[in-house]
């Protein structure tokens, strides 16, 4: 196990939260899956983390920076969570 596999798991979980659908990793088509996400921030975050190739997945620092960059600074944490998830 590596952080790359953890990142993929996080992306799969975020996809489920964003769409209500379980990601079928057997027929993984990244572009088709991302096309089902309407919210631009959710799309950007999941797109950033969801790669079949582990070498293309972000580091833990990169993932944290992406999440932070997408979180509106004027919003309370609970409000952001309600909108994103």
N, C-alpha and C positions, 0 to 999 in steps of 0.2 A: 504494500500500500504506500501511496505517496500523497503529497498535497494535491497533485494533479487529479488523482482519483477522488479526493475529497471535494475539490472544486467542481468536478463533474456532478457529483452527488448534490451539491448545493444548487447547481444550475437546474438539475432535474426537479428538485424540490420547489425552486422558484417557478419553474414552468408549470408545475401542478397547481401552485397557489395562484398563478396569473390566469390560467386557462380552465382549471377544473378538470383537466385531462391528464391521464397518466402517459408519460412519454414511453413509447415503444422503442427500446434501444435495439431491438432486432432489425427493425426497418428504419433506422435512423436517417432522416433527411433533414438536415439543419435548416435549410432555407424554407422548406414547407412548414416545419414546426414554428419557426420565427414569424412566418406570415400570419399565423393564427393569433398573435399578440397585438392587441389594438393600442394599448397605452405606450407612448413613446419611451418613457423612462423604464418601464418594465422590459420593453423590447431591447433597449440599449444594454441593460444590465445582463439579461439572459444571453443576449448575443455575445457579450463580452466573455462570459464564462462557459458557454456551451459549445465545446469543440470535441469531435470524436478523437482527434489527434492530441494526446496528452501534452506534447511539446508546444501546442498553440494555446493552452490554457494559462490564465494569469497566475502569478504568484499570489501568496496570501496578502502581501502588501499591495499589489496591484488591484486585487479584488476589493480590499478595504478602501482604497483611494477612489475606485469607481463608485462604490456605494455612497461614500461621503460626497462625491461630486454631484450625485443625482439627488441627494437629500436637500430639499429647500431649507436654507438657513433660517428663514423667517417662520418656519413651521415648528410646532412642538413635535417631539419625537413620536408621541402617540398618534398625532394627526397624520404624520408621514406614513407610519406603519399602516394605518387604516386605509390610506389611499393606495399604497404599493401592494399590500397584501389583502 
